[in-house]
Amino acid sequence: MAEKSSIFDMIGPVMIGPSSSHTAGVVRIASAAIRILGSLPTHVTVTFYNSFARTYEGHGSDRAIIGGLLGYATDDVRIRDAFDHAKEAGLQYTFQSVGNASTMHPNTIKLQLRDERTGHQVEVIGQSRGGGVIRIVEVDGFPADFSAALHTLILDADDRTGSIAFIASVIAHDECNIATMSVSRKGRNDRARHFIEMDSDLKPITLEYLRQLRWIHRVIYIPNIA
C-alpha cells in the first residue's frame, strides 16, 4: 500500500529562522557574493527591495545578510548576533531600502562589496525564491541566472569566435556535464562574461589551465552552496 504524503512532508533547509525566504535564502545570496568577490568584504552596501524593504528588520534579513557576508552557514547560531560579530571583524555595512521596484522580484537584494585589503569589489543582485532557493540575476551589470546550488564557473573573456565552444570542450574533457550556460557582453568584440552551472566538480588543473589562457582574464569558481 502506497504511503500518503501531505504538506507536512516538505523538507526545507536547516536554518536559523524565522523564514526560509527571509533568512536562509538571504544567507545564501551573501554566500554566493563573497565567493564571487573571492574574500570576506571589509565594506558593504546592502539594498533591500520590495517585500524585503518592508520586512527585513522584523524577519531578521538584516542579520542574515551580515551573517552570510561573514561566511556563516544557514544554520549557524551566530547569525542571531551577526551585528556584534561584524563589529569584531571590522566589517562596515550600510542598509538601504527601495519599497517599490516594480521590475524586480519581491524578494530582491543588491550587494555592493569591497575588500580594501585586495582592492577587489563586486556588485551582485540576488533573489530569494522561497525554501532557501536563490537566483543570482546580475553580477557587475552583466545579466546572470544561476542558483549556486550547482557548481558554478564564471569567466571574463575576450569576445572571440569559437570561445564558447572551446570552453565547453575543456569542461567536457574533465567529464563534467554543463547544466546551464549563459553569456553576455557589453558590445561586439568587447569583454564577455560566461556563467556556467555544472553537475559535478571541476578539477583544479582544469581551472588552472583556463587561468593560463591569455584571452581569459578572470576565473571564478563557486562549488555548490549547501
Number of C-alpha atoms within 10 A of each C-alpha: 3 4 5 6 8 7 6 6 8 8 8 12 14 14 19 20 19 13 17 22 22 28 31 30 30 34 34 31 32 27 25 27 28 25 17 21 19 17 19 20 26 18 16 21 15 20 18 23 25 19 18 25 21 15 15 21 12 11 17 19 26 23 23 33 28 25 29 27 30 24 19 20 22 26 15 15 14 18 28 15 13 21 19 12 16 18 11 9 13 11 18 15 17 10 13 13 17 15 14 13 12 9 6 12 15 19 22 26 28 23 23 20 26 22 19 11 10 11 7 13 19 19 19 25 23 28 24 27 18 16 17 23 20 26 21 22 17 17 21 13 14 17 17 24 18 20 22 22 19 21 21 27 21 21 20 18 21 18 21 13 9 8 15 15 9 11 14 15 13 15 19 12 10 14 13 17 16 17 13 14 18 15 17 15 18 12 9 10 11 12 17 20 24 20 21 24 24 20 15 17 18 19 12 8 10 13 16 11 10 18 16 12 11 9 15 18 14 14 17 16 17 21 18 17 16 13
